[in-house]
Amino acid sequence: MSEVSDSEVRELAREILARDEYHAADGKVEAPNALVEMLDWFRSWMEALNRLYETDPLRFWLINGLLLLVLVALIAHIVWSVSRALKVAEPASDPMVESTQIDFQGQAEELAHQGEFLEAAHRLWLAFLDRTARSGWIRLRPEDTNRHVRAELALAGFDAGLRDEVFQLIDETERSWFRDRNQDPQLYERWQRVIHALDAATP
């Protein structure tokens, strides 16, 4: 078996690389690189500015001043756009939980007609909390405990008699709800009077 000479190897390589598929590949490899072109443009721009600084300093500083103004305007526009987007993304409501829009008082009246006075009193308690939150007397959040709600009610600025009656009704409603399960119509009627007093005290 004869050995292949170096010249034969090179000739074979030239023949292979002359095929159409390799020309297509070469075209892809030689495609212009956008990053390199951008860097070349930036370098030529900087060189032009340097030459301008040497030949015409006044025009050099004028161009740089205009560029600085454009940069400041762009930054201001970005800051304005971001702040506007954040304002749109923020909830329009107060941190206080929005009213549920459930007609607790209407539900309480239906339950009272059915003789379910304890459930009706409980619904009026919820109606009272809903109204005090909507009217701005207290700030109510989903994570608030009963202790926090009591503290908010204590600071709500109610008349002393109304505040004391509310705390008594809360205690009695909790005791009946969790322990006694008494169907006391008077408890329901007292909650009704409290809600009427709240409506009268709300500006």
Secondary structure, DSSP 8 states (H G I E B T S, - for coil): -----HHHHHHHHHHHHTSHHHHHHHHHHTS--HHHHHHHHHHHHHHHHHHHHHH-HHHHHHHHHHHHHHHHHHHHHHHHHHHHHHHHHS-SS-SS-------HHHHHHHHHHTT-HHHHHHHHHHHHHHHHHHTTSS---TT--HHHHHHHHHTS---HHHHHHHHHHHHHHHHIIIII----HHHHHHHHHHHHHHHHH--
